[in-house]
Each structure stands twice: as structure tokens, then as C-alpha cells.
Amino acid sequence: MQIQSKYKLTTLLVLSIRILLALIFIQYGMGKLFGGQFGGLTKAELNTPIKDLSLFKISWYLFDHQPFKAFIGVSQIIASVFLLFNRTVILGLLMLIPIILNILIIDLTIMHYGFKVAFFFRLTGYLFYIVLLLFYYKQATYPALRTITQKKLPPHRLENKWVYLWLLLIVPLLEIVTSVPKMLFLLVTHPKEIWVQILQWFNS
């Protein structure tokens, strides 16, 4: 009976942590999507020189722009929903770690001392809960981490050392390839401007 009671208590605690984290970060995510977070500057503050505004006010104004705000909000909601299902709880926990660390570092950077202290302990508490859950689900977590960290990748060795000189050509070409979609996009959306730019290159 004692072992069964301990198992029930552990199960209830695990479920409670999952529900708590899900509710908190769903709330955070919804606040970003529907205007409950970020922004909120008065007209007087918007007309104030940036040097006279607090770092918190400046950051809150910048974070209120898209697609940053929607991306953060949706990410928090997705991670929270993952916590509610056994098949995706590990993925949700791993998603929440960088999300919480990002919030923590931002808060420590922009907030006043009192808020820094409060959010430091609150957010590190959430990280502690995540560590507890990952330990509880160690039978699923450890094999995945072992596969990622210990699986050997094929060696990248070439018999002829002179072949490595091709890297001097291939690496810059790879960078150029990433700009091709941008150029095609600009050609379709702004053909006149691109044509003028090309003519200027040839005439310079």
C-alpha cells in the first residue's frame, strides 16, 4: 500500500507540473497573440527621445512588432500543448528550455532590480520543474540523448589532400546560392528597380 500511495503521489505531482507549465505558457502565448503583452506605451512615451526611456519600455515597444511577437506566442502555445500529451511531452519540455532561458536573459537585461529578482527565481523554478520531469521520464530521455551525443558520424577524410583546396571555391558558392531566392523574389516583385541597379553596375 505504501509503494502504491507513493506512486500515486508521484504521478499526481508530475501531472500537476505539466498542467502548471502548460497553463502558464499558454497564457503567455495568448497574451502575445491578442495584445496582452508587449507594447502599451503611452503617446507621451512614444514622443519621448529614446535616451530618456527605460530599457524595459524600449524593449517592450520593439517586441510588439510582427512577426517576432506572433512567432514567440505560437511557439509558447505549441510547447504548452505538447506537455498535455504523453507522446509529445518530452518534445514540449525540450522546446520550453530555450524559451524560458530566452525570457530569463531578457528579463535580467531590461528589468529593474526588483523584477529581476522576482523573475529570476520564478523562471529558474520552472526550469527546475522541467529537469524533474526529464528525470522522471529518463527511460525515454536518456536513450535519445545517448543517440544524439554518442552516435558516430562518418569520417570526413579525403586521401588526396589537394582536393581540400576545392573548399576555397565551394564555400563561397554555397553562400551565393543562398542569395538566389532573394534575387528571384526581387526580380518578380521589383523588376524595374532591379533592372536599373543592373544598368548602374555595368555603367559604373
Secondary structure, 3 states (H helix, E strand, C coil): CHHHHHHHHHHHHHHHHHHHHHHHHHHHHHHHHCCCCCCCCCHHHHCCCHHHCCHHHHHHHHCCCCCHHHHHHHHHHHHHHHHCCCCCHHHHHHHHHHHHHHHHHHHHHHCCHHHHHHHHHHHHHHHHHHHHHHHHCHHHHHHHHHHHHHCCCCCCCCCCHHHHHHHHHHHHHHHHHHHHHHHHHHHHHCHHHHHHHHHHHHHC
